[in-house]
């Protein structure tokens, strides 16, 4: 019937805190989220945004590096 979920429902679905979802909404990181009377409404098909604090690591092409020897330290 409704195409939206509350911030609390999104937090439970994405297994994160309510405060984090509210912050994502305020920072416009969730497409289609809207604030009506201090209640955030999020589309049910919205995907959980990636955590901006984490960076994706690139695999180095030099995988044959030599390990350090403790006696050289």
N, C-alpha and C positions, 0 to 999 in steps of 0.2 A: 504494500500500500504506500508506505513512505519510502522515498529514495534517499533519505538522509539518516545519519546516525549522530548521536551526540558525541561530544569529546570523550565522555566516560566510556561509551560503547567502543569507540575507536581505540582507546587506551587498553581496554580488555582484549580486543581483537588482535592488536599489534603487540601485546604484552609489554607495554611501557607505562610510565606514570601519566596520570591525568594532566599534571602540570606541563610535561613535555609536549603532549598533544596540543594544549592551549598555546604554548610558545610557538610551535610549528605553524599553527593557524595565524597567530599574530604576525609572524614573519612572512606570511603568504607563501609558505612552502608546500601547502596542500591545495591542489587545484580544486576550485569550486566550493571551498569552505566559506561559510558566511556567518556573521555574528548577528543574532537577532535577540534583542533584550538580554544581552550579556550571556547568551547561550550559543556556543559554537555548533553549527550544523555542518556535517561533513558528508559528501556523497558516499553512499555505501560501497561503490566500486573504486573509491580512492585507494591508491597504493601508499604504503608506508614509505615516507621519504628516507633516504639514506642519512646516516649520521655524519654530519659535516666535520666532526672531530676526527673521524677515521679517514686515513688515506689509503688508496689502493696501492699496493706495492708492485713495482715492476720486477719481473724476474731478470736477473742479470744474465748476460750472455756468457760471462766468464764463470762458469760453474766449476771449473777445475782449479780453483784457488788453493794455495797451499796453506794448511793450518799453521798457526803460530806455535813455536816450540817454547815451552816454559823456561828452558835454560837460557834463552836469549833475552828474557825479560829481566 
